[in-house]
């Protein structure tokens, strides 16, 4: 016996859809990013997932760029900010404040490492929610504990976060590039085999140019920029 095709149900008979909320929109966007990648998180695709029209989303999020910034803001909640509240070795916050700041920045970088599609977007996304403000406050707090002048800290926090973000974006781009490992090996070989006649400084440094584990180089980069923030005064033109 051929089963009967059920009669179409009117919209009034369907279960009511949950009301749209900002938190619900962002949570759905995060799930989409994790399952389909950030490039698929558009206003149209998100509206489809929420069973609504794109126009309904504009009440909560202005455009795709703002949506991506909201996703970043949500993920920043996973950054470990505890180094900012720990005491230094000497009890007054001075002792190991640089290392604690490097650990904090490392945690931020690893959050982006965990979501490679978001790392590049983070270079231009501008979150402004409580998680981002907590991150900025934590960096500024550690700079203050280290005695960094306020003027230098005010500009330094932006540079420190940019360096962390750019590092994550660079590595995420390499991970997505076909043949990235082969290109790296070719670069290492070219530097190692450089002629001392034509490239004396490259030949002198040799393998040290590409030495060190990624984590070691990242930590050194943070210490270098932190020290630069400490010692480089702001000047007026």
Backbone as CSV, one residue per row, in Angstrom:
resi,resn,N_x,N_y,N_z,CA_x,CA_y,CA_z,C_x,C_y,C_z
1,UNK,0.855,-1.189,0.000,0.000,0.000,0.000,0.893,1.243,0.000
2,UNK,0.633,2.142,-0.946,1.447,3.352,-1.057,1.123,4.310,0.083
3,UNK,2.152,4.711,0.839,1.866,5.639,1.951,1.372,6.979,1.429
4,UNK,0.490,7.546,2.167,-0.064,8.844,1.781,0.930,9.948,2.124
5,UNK,1.019,10.884,1.216,1.855,12.057,1.473,1.139,12.962,2.456
6,UNK,1.807,13.292,3.571,1.114,14.151,4.551,0.798,15.517,3.965
7,UNK,-0.347,16.003,4.336,-0.771,17.328,3.853,0.152,18.382,4.433
8,UNK,0.484,19.401,3.625,1.355,20.463,4.148,0.745,21.134,5.367
9,UNK,1.621,21.440,6.303,1.157,22.127,7.517,1.312,23.619,7.333
10,UNK,0.386,24.353,7.802,0.486,25.801,7.722,1.532,26.281,8.719
11,UNK,2.060,27.469,8.463,3.062,28.029,9.363,2.506,28.180,10.771
12,UNK,1.207,28.435,10.872,0.615,28.621,12.198,0.646,27.342,13.018
13,UNK,0.673,26.163,12.346,0.657,24.896,13.059,2.054,24.441,13.479
14,UNK,3.103,25.071,12.906,4.464,24.681,13.249,4.828,25.178,14.644
15,UNK,5.750,24.461,15.298,6.187,24.946,16.615,6.814,26.330,16.494
16,UNK,6.568,27.147,17.475,7.109,28.504,17.446,8.634,28.457,17.528
17,UNK,9.314,29.262,16.718,10.768,29.331,16.752,11.216,30.109,17.989
18,UNK,12.338,29.714,18.551,12.859,30.490,19.686,13.133,31.930,19.247
19,UNK,12.907,32.842,20.148,13.153,34.245,19.825,14.644,34.477,19.617
20,UNK,14.974,35.329,18.651,16.372,35.659,18.404,16.932,36.475,19.569
21,UNK,18.155,36.159,19.947,18.885,36.933,20.946,20.323,37.081,20.463
22,UNK,21.002,38.097,20.951,22.393,38.305,20.556,23.252,37.107,20.951
23,UNK,23.082,36.619,22.180,23.874,35.487,22.650,23.604,34.243,21.820
24,UNK,22.338,34.035,21.465,21.999,32.875,20.655,22.594,32.961,19.263
25,UNK,22.594,34.159,18.689,23.180,34.369,17.358,24.676,34.076,17.388
26,UNK,25.373,34.604,18.397,26.819,34.398,18.485,27.139,32.934,18.747
27,UNK,26.376,32.289,19.616,26.622,30.871,19.908,26.452,30.030,18.649
28,UNK,25.440,30.335,17.844,25.233,29.605,16.595,26.369,29.884,15.619
29,UNK,26.840,31.125,15.574,27.951,31.480,14.689,29.224,30.720,15.078
30,UNK,29.477,30.573,16.369,30.650,29.822,16.833,30.536,28.364,16.414
31,UNK,29.365,27.779,16.563,29.171,26.379,16.158,29.389,26.221,14.653
32,UNK,28.895,27.172,13.877,29.088,27.117,12.429,30.575,27.191,12.075
33,UNK,31.295,28.084,12.739,32.722,28.220,12.463,33.450,26.912,12.762
34,UNK,33.116,26.292,13.877,33.797,25.068,14.277,33.480,23.905,13.340
35,UNK,32.288,23.897,12.747,31.896,22.779,11.881,32.175,23.030,10.402
36,UNK,32.104,24.302,9.962,32.211,24.596,8.534,33.335,25.561,8.179
37,UNK,33.956,26.188,9.187,35.015,27.157,8.916,34.479,28.570,8.892
38,UNK,35.348,29.523,9.217,34.921,30.907,9.338,34.419,31.483,8.024
39,UNK,34.999,31.040,6.901,34.588,31.583,5.608,33.115,31.315,5.312
40,UNK,32.544,30.320,5.984,31.131,29.996,5.770,30.205,30.762,6.716
41,UNK,30.782,31.455,7.667,29.961,32.189,8.632,29.635,33.559,8.052
42,UNK,28.594,33.606,7.240,28.100,34.846,6.665,26.725,35.140,7.238
43,UNK,26.250,36.333,7.025,24.924,36.678,7.516,23.856,35.782,6.879
44,UNK,24.007,35.498,5.602,23.027,34.657,4.915,23.047,33.222,5.445
45,UNK,24.282,32.673,5.606,24.365,31.298,6.100,23.867,31.202,7.531
46,UNK,24.174,32.186,8.342,23.719,32.184,9.727,22.202,32.293,9.800
47,UNK,21.629,33.141,8.964,20.167,33.269,8.931,19.518,31.943,8.556
48,UNK,20.130,31.244,7.605,19.614,29.931,7.203,19.645,28.965,8.379
49,UNK,20.733,28.973,9.108,20.866,28.073,10.252,19.841,28.391,11.334
50,UNK,19.520,29.657,11.484,18.565,30.091,12.514,17.125,30.114,12.014
51,UNK,16.941,29.711,10.751,15.612,29.668,10.143,14.930,31.040,10.211
52,UNK,15.664,32.035,9.737,15.119,33.385,9.698,15.685,34.096,8.474
53,UNK,15.349,35.344,8.294,15.876,36.113,7.182,17.071,36.936,7.613
54,UNK,18.017,37.205,6.685,19.192,38.015,7.048,18.821,39.353,7.665
55,UNK,17.719,39.942,7.195,17.328,41.254,7.720,17.077,41.205,9.223
56,UNK,16.621,40.037,9.723,16.349,39.919,11.158,17.633,39.999,11.977
57,UNK,18.748,39.577,11.377,20.013,39.578,12.108,20.609,40.965,12.238
58,UNK,20.302,41.844,11.280,20.905,43.175,11.291,20.482,43.993,12.498
59,UNK,19.424,43.572,13.163,19.014,44.245,14.399,20.075,44.035,15.477
60,UNK,20.781,42.897,15.404,21.737,42.508,16.432,23.192,42.667,15.986
61,UNK,23.464,42.405,14.696,24.835,42.452,14.170,24.806,43.211,12.848
62,UNK,25.675,44.204,12.710,25.605,45.097,11.553,26.035,44.434,10.251
63,UNK,27.059,43.568,10.303,27.584,42.966,9.083,28.451,41.762,9.450
64,UNK,29.017,41.119,8.427,29.816,39.918,8.668,31.067,40.227,9.483
65,UNK,31.700,41.367,9.230,32.906,41.730,9.990,32.585,41.854,11.482
66,UNK,31.464,42.477,11.788,31.067,42.613,13.192,30.726,41.250,13.784
67,UNK,30.163,40.369,12.958,29.851,39.017,13.411,31.131,38.265,13.769
68,UNK,32.145,38.381,12.923,33.417,37.712,13.199,34.066,38.292,14.454
69,UNK,33.938,39.582,14.663,34.470,40.195,15.883,33.738,39.647,17.111
70,UNK,32.440,39.403,16.964,31.668,38.847,18.076,32.108,37.420,18.382
71,UNK,32.437,36.652,17.343,32.947,35.294,17.551,34.278,35.354,18.299
72,UNK,35.165,36.247,17.867,36.456,36.399,18.541,36.255,36.780,19.999
73,UNK,35.360,37.708,20.251,35.078,38.134,21.623,34.641,36.942,22.469
74,UNK,33.790,36.096,21.915,33.322,34.919,22.646,34.482,33.987,22.990
75,UNK,35.369,33.758,22.028,36.477,32.821,22.240,37.538,33.378,23.188
76,UNK,37.611,34.702,23.298,38.597,35.305,24.204,38.312,34.939,25.660
77,UNK,37.121,34.451,25.928,36.813,34.004,27.282,37.665,32.822,27.722
78,UNK,38.306,32.139,26.753,39.148,30.990,27.083,40.586,31.387,27.391
79,UNK,40.949,32.647,27.210,42.323,33.086,27.503,42.572,33.024,29.010
80,UNK,43.705,32.462,29.383,44.072,32.357,30.796,44.648,33.690,31.265
81,UNK,43.878,34.410,32.058,44.300,35.711,32.571,44.914,35.615,33.967
82,UNK,45.036,34.410,34.490,45.530,34.257,35.863,46.945,34.803,36.081
83,UNK,47.836,34.797,35.064,49.162,35.378,35.326,49.108,36.834,35.783
84,UNK,48.052,37.555,35.433,47.965,38.966,35.823,47.686,39.133,37.306
85,UNK,47.076,38.115,37.926,46.728,38.241,39.346,47.722,37.540,40.261
86,UNK,48.677,36.787,39.681,49.679,36.102,40.500,50.701,37.096,41.017
87,UNK,51.264,36.803,42.178,52.287,37.670,42.750,53.658,37.297,42.198
88,UNK,54.542,38.280,42.086,55.911,38.020,41.655,56.706,37.323,42.751
89,UNK,57.918,36.900,42.416,58.751,36.174,43.367,59.037,36.984,44.624
90,UNK,59.117,38.304,44.476,59.461,39.120,45.636,58.229,39.695,46.318
91,UNK,57.035,39.251,45.863,55.810,39.647,46.541,55.246,40.975,46.131
92,UNK,55.958,41.756,45.312,55.425,43.067,44.956,55.113,43.182,43.469
93,UNK,55.097,42.058,42.772,54.727,42.091,41.367,55.862,42.407,40.429
94,UNK,57.083,42.639,40.947,58.175,43.021,40.072,58.900,41.812,39.479
95,UNK,59.151,40.792,40.323,60.051,39.712,39.983,59.921,39.122,38.593
96,UNK,58.856,38.405,38.323,58.737,37.662,37.080,57.603,38.211,36.209
97,UNK,57.337,39.498,36.307,56.187,40.041,35.592,56.332,39.872,34.081
98,UNK,57.556,39.943,33.554,57.756,39.752,32.115,57.355,38.340,31.687
99,UNK,57.777,37.332,32.480,57.448,35.957,32.146,55.939,35.720,32.251
100,UNK,55.332,36.342,33.245,53.871,36.184,33.388,53.143,36.826,32.214
101,UNK,53.631,37.968,31.757,53.009,38.614,30.602,53.214,37.769,29.356
102,UNK,54.386,37.169,29.211,54.632,36.291,28.068,53.695,35.088,28.099
103,UNK,53.434,34.545,29.295,52.510,33.409,29.405,51.090,33.817,29.034
104,UNK,50.682,35.002,29.483,49.350,35.488,29.157,49.186,35.663,27.642
105,UNK,50.176,36.295,27.019,50.127,36.489,25.569,50.183,35.145,24.840
106,UNK,50.927,34.194,25.403,50.973,32.865,24.819,49.615,32.187,24.862
107,UNK,48.884,32.374,25.953,47.540,31.797,26.057,46.613,32.395,24.997
108,UNK,46.690,33.707,24.825,45.888,34.369,23.783,46.226,33.813,22.402
109,UNK,47.523,33.638,22.137,47.950,33.118,20.841,47.433,31.703,20.623
110,UNK,47.478,30.869,21.655,47.043,29.488,21.518,45.531,29.382,21.323
111,UNK,44.777,30.318,21.848,43.339,30.343,21.555,43.129,30.528,20.055
112,UNK,43.916,31.404,19.443,43.821,31.597,17.992,44.367,30.380,17.243
113,UNK,45.429,29.762,17.760,45.950,28.536,17.138,44.861,27.464,17.076
114,UNK,44.027,27.409,18.119,42.984,26.386,18.189,41.868,26.632,17.182
115,UNK,41.813,27.842,16.639,40.769,28.188,15.659,41.456,28.880,14.483
116,UNK,42.157,28.103,13.655,42.992,28.685,12.596,42.251,29.623,11.655
117,UNK,40.986,29.324,11.356,40.245,30.175,10.418,39.984,31.558,10.996
118,UNK,40.031,31.663,12.327,39.763,32.955,12.967,41.024,33.797,13.105
119,UNK,42.193,33.171,13.090,43.429,33.891,13.381,43.660,35.043,12.412
120,UNK,43.487,34.792,11.107,43.715,35.859,10.125,42.670,36.952,10.274
121,UNK,41.422,36.564,10.515,40.363,37.558,10.694,40.621,38.437,11.906
122,UNK,41.301,37.872,12.916,41.565,38.622,14.145,42.477,39.823,13.916
123,UNK,43.195,39.841,12.782,44.047,40.993,12.475,43.227,42.246,12.229
124,UNK,41.982,42.070,11.751,41.154,43.238,11.449,39.884,43.288,12.299
125,UNK,39.525,42.161,12.924,38.341,42.172,13.782,38.605,43.028,15.009
126,UNK,37.624,43.790,15.425,37.788,44.694,16.562,36.729,44.408,17.621
127,UNK,36.938,43.371,18.448,35.975,43.116,19.526,36.045,44.227,20.556
128,UNK,34.955,44.417,21.274,34.935,45.457,22.302,34.132,45.024,23.516
129,UNK,33.925,43.719,23.651,33.132,43.200,24.757,33.936,42.982,26.014
130,UNK,33.311,42.398,27.041,33.970,42.231,28.344,35.194,41.328,28.298
131,UNK,35.201,40.307,27.444,36.375,39.421,27.382,37.584,40.148,26.815
132,UNK,37.367,40.974,25.784,38.482,41.733,25.213,38.978,42.775,26.205
133,UNK,38.048,43.457,26.871,38.463,44.460,27.860,39.231,43.810,29.002
134,UNK,38.834,42.597,29.402,39.552,41.898,30.471,40.970,41.552,30.019
135,UNK,41.142,41.175,28.745,42.471,40.873,28.213,43.352,42.118,28.222
136,UNK,42.824,43.233,27.741,43.589,44.486,27.721,43.943,44.915,29.134
137,UNK,42.989,44.805,30.048,43.242,45.182,31.431,44.342,44.321,32.048
138,UNK,44.345,43.029,31.745,45.354,42.134,32.292,46.747,42.498,31.780
139,UNK,46.862,42.804,30.489,48.162,43.200,29.928,48.630,44.505,30.573
140,UNK,47.729,45.481,30.647,48.093,46.764,31.246,48.468,46.615,32.718
141,UNK,47.792,45.716,33.413,48.091,45.501,34.829,49.511,44.981,35.017
142,UNK,49.922,44.045,34.157,51.271,43.506,34.271,52.324,44.540,33.875
143,UNK,52.036,45.346,32.860,52.965,46.416,32.493,53.108,47.414,33.645
144,UNK,51.999,47.691,34.311,52.031,48.610,35.454,52.852,48.023,36.598
145,UNK,52.677,46.719,36.866,53.439,46.072,37.924,54.937,46.102,37.622
146,UNK,55.267,46.113,36.333,56.668,46.168,35.951,57.233,47.568,35.916
147,UNK,56.427,48.561,36.285,56.914,49.933,36.315,57.016,50.588,34.956
148,UNK,56.333,50.040,33.956,56.364,50.648,32.625,55.580,51.960,32.670
149,UNK,56.141,53.064,32.200,55.417,54.334,32.193,54.081,54.207,31.470
150,UNK,53.086,54.909,31.974,51.731,54.785,31.434,51.673,55.072,29.934
151,UNK,52.401,56.087,29.484,52.352,56.448,28.064,52.852,55.295,27.191
152,UNK,53.921,54.630,27.644,54.457,53.511,26.877,53.541,52.296,26.947
153,UNK,52.929,52.089,28.114,52.001,50.974,28.261,50.777,51.167,27.371
154,UNK,50.307,52.408,27.265,49.099,52.693,26.487,49.276,52.329,25.019
155,UNK,50.472,52.553,24.497,50.751,52.164,23.103,51.263,50.731,23.021
156,UNK,51.970,50.306,24.056,52.564,48.977,24.038,51.554,47.853,24.020
157,UNK,50.420,48.029,24.704,49.424,46.955,24.751,48.924,46.625,23.355
158,UNK,48.759,47.624,22.515,48.304,47.391,21.144,49.351,46.600,20.353
159,UNK,50.620,46.987,20.503,51.697,46.301,19.780,51.818,44.847,20.234
160,UNK,51.765,44.613,21.551,51.893,43.261,22.077,50.793,42.345,21.540
161,UNK,49.563,42.826,21.519,48.454,42.006,21.014,48.556,41.821,19.502
162,UNK,49.041,42.844,18.800,49.233,42.708,17.353,50.277,41.642,17.029
163,UNK,51.367,41.624,17.775,52.421,40.632,17.549,51.873,39.222,17.780
164,UNK,51.117,39.042,18.859,50.531,37.734,19.145,49.562,37.318,18.047
165,UNK,48.721,38.244,17.612,47.726,37.950,16.581,48.392,37.632,15.251
166,UNK,49.393,38.434,14.879,50.081,38.213,13.609,50.803,36.873,13.600
167,UNK,51.379,36.491,14.737,52.062,35.206,14.820,51.082,34.062,14.580
168,UNK,49.912,34.143,15.204,48.904,33.100,15.017,48.402,33.074,13.580
169,UNK,48.203,34.250,12.995,47.720,34.320,11.617,48.740,33.743,10.649
170,UNK,50.027,34.040,10.877,51.075,33.519,10.001,51.099,31.995,10.026
171,UNK,51.042,31.431,11.228,51.099,29.981,11.335,49.846,29.321,10.780
172,UNK,48.675,29.959,10.962,47.452,29.370,10.414,47.476,29.392,8.893
173,UNK,48.058,30.455,8.313,48.161,30.528,6.855,49.104,29.458,6.326
174,UNK,50.218,29.231,7.047,51.160,28.191,6.626,50.518,26.816,6.694
175,UNK,49.731,26.590,7.759,49.116,25.278,7.933,48.125,24.969,6.817
176,UNK,47.509,26.016,6.249,46.508,25.799,5.193,47.135,25.735,3.806
177,UNK,48.420,26.068,3.682,49.061,26.110,2.375,49.612,24.741,2.003
178,UNK,49.211,24.247,0.826,49.733,22.970,0.355,51.234,23.096,0.107
179,UNK,51.962,22.116,0.546,53.405,22.129,0.341,54.161,23.019,1.291
180,UNK,53.518,23.452,2.388,54.185,24.363,3.328,55.421,23.732,3.943
181,UNK,55.348,22.450,4.267,56.497,21.788,4.884,57.666,21.715,3.915
182,UNK,57.373,21.406,2.651,58.436,21.341,1.649,59.078,22.710,1.443
183,UNK,58.263,23.770,1.470,58.794,25.126,1.319,59.711,25.477,2.488
184,UNK,59.315,25.050,3.683,60.145,25.334,4.862,61.491,24.630,4.753
185,UNK,61.468,23.368,4.343,62.722,22.622,4.197,63.619,23.269,3.135
186,UNK,63.001,23.771,2.059,63.776,24.422,1.006,64.431,25.697,1.527
187,UNK,63.702,26.448,2.355,64.262,27.671,2.943,65.421,27.344,3.868
188,UNK,65.238,26.329,4.721,66.306,25.927,5.644,67.565,25.550,4.865
189,UNK,67.384,24.786,3.782,68.532,24.365,2.976,69.212,25.552,2.307
190,UNK,68.415,26.492,1.811,68.990,27.656,1.135,69.808,28.502,2.100
191,UNK,69.327,28.677,3.326,70.062,29.455,4.318,71.322,28.721,4.771
192,UNK,71.187,27.415,4.947,72.327,26.616,5.414,73.449,26.561,4.371
193,UNK,73.060,26.533,3.114,74.056,26.357,2.045,74.490,27.677,1.399
194,UNK,74.076,28.804,1.972,74.435,30.102,1.387,75.952,30.273,1.337
195,UNK,76.442,30.843,0.256,77.877,31.018,0.078,78.403,32.153,0.956
196,UNK,79.504,31.929,1.671,80.111,33.012,2.470,80.675,34.133,1.603
197,UNK,80.870,33.868,0.315,81.389,34.911,-0.582,80.314,35.941,-0.920
198,UNK,79.098,35.467,-1.146,78.024,36.376,-1.553,77.094,36.756,-0.394
199,UNK,76.990,35.890,0.602,76.086,36.157,1.732,76.815,35.821,3.037
200,UNK,77.824,36.604,3.395,78.673,36.264,4.542,77.935,36.186,5.873
201,UNK,76.989,37.076,6.094,76.303,37.054,7.391,75.354,35.861,7.494
202,UNK,74.671,35.517,6.400,73.821,34.329,6.420,74.668,33.097,6.680
203,UNK,75.815,32.997,5.984,76.693,31.839,6.167,77.234,31.772,7.589
204,UNK,77.511,32.916,8.190,78.054,32.943,9.547,77.046,32.415,10.563
205,UNK,75.793,32.768,10.371,74.763,32.332,11.317,74.240,30.938,10.997
206,UNK,74.240,30.583,9.716,73.893,29.229,9.308,72.570,28.734,9.861
207,UNK,72.622,27.546,10.479,71.418,26.903,10.977,70.745,27.630,12.113
208,UNK,71.474,28.545,12.769,70.874,29.257,13.904,69.720,30.158,13.466
209,UNK,69.697,30.526,12.182,68.610,31.371,11.681,67.248,30.690,11.809
210,UNK,67.241,29.376,11.731,65.974,28.639,11.812,65.958,27.698,13.008
211,UNK,66.809,27.932,13.978,66.893,27.051,15.141,65.771,27.360,16.132
212,UNK,65.592,26.470,17.084,64.632,26.679,18.154,63.258,26.136,17.824
213,UNK,62.606,25.592,18.850,61.229,25.109,18.695,60.289,26.306,18.561
214,UNK,59.145,26.125,17.906,58.200,27.243,17.742,57.840,27.912,19.064
215,UNK,57.632,27.114,20.116,57.287,27.701,21.409,58.395,28.556,21.983
216,UNK,59.642,28.124,21.781,60.784,28.910,22.252,60.873,30.247,21.517
217,UNK,60.687,30.190,20.215,60.788,31.419,19.423,59.646,32.378,19.762
218,UNK,58.456,31.822,20.010,57.317,32.664,20.365,57.550,33.360,21.699
219,UNK,58.018,32.604,22.694,58.285,33.196,24.012,59.359,34.266,23.915
220,UNK,60.412,34.016,23.121,61.470,35.018,22.944,60.927,36.270,22.267
221,UNK,60.041,36.086,21.290,59.437,37.240,20.607,58.677,38.114,21.591
222,UNK,57.903,37.484,22.475,57.155,38.259,23.463,58.100,39.002,24.403
223,UNK,59.153,38.318,24.868,60.096,38.995,25.777,60.771,40.166,25.084
224,UNK,61.103,39.999,23.810,61.757,41.074,23.067,60.846,42.299,22.968
225,UNK,59.575,42.073,22.620,58.657,43.202,22.467,58.327,43.824,23.822
226,UNK,58.208,42.988,24.851,57.967,43.522,26.200,59.122,44.419,26.621
227,UNK,60.354,43.959,26.412,61.527,44.764,26.777,61.581,46.058,25.969
228,UNK,61.160,45.978,24.703,61.103,47.186,23.897,60.092,48.188,24.413
229,UNK,58.971,47.670,24.927,57.954,48.557,25.515,58.499,49.249,26.754
230,UNK,59.310,48.525,27.523,59.880,49.076,28.749,60.877,50.191,28.430
231,UNK,61.706,49.993,27.415,62.856,50.876,27.205,62.669,51.929,26.128
232,UNK,61.539,51.889,25.411,61.351,52.841,24.312,60.336,53.911,24.705
233,UNK,60.811,55.111,25.007,59.883,56.179,25.405,59.095,56.695,24.193
234,UNK,57.923,57.189,24.472,57.160,57.855,23.424,57.743,59.239,23.183
235,UNK,57.873,59.579,21.924,58.396,60.904,21.579,57.369,61.647,20.755
236,UNK,57.385,62.958,20.844,56.483,63.775,20.029,57.197,64.229,18.786
237,UNK,56.471,64.344,17.641,57.129,64.780,16.387,57.735,66.155,16.531
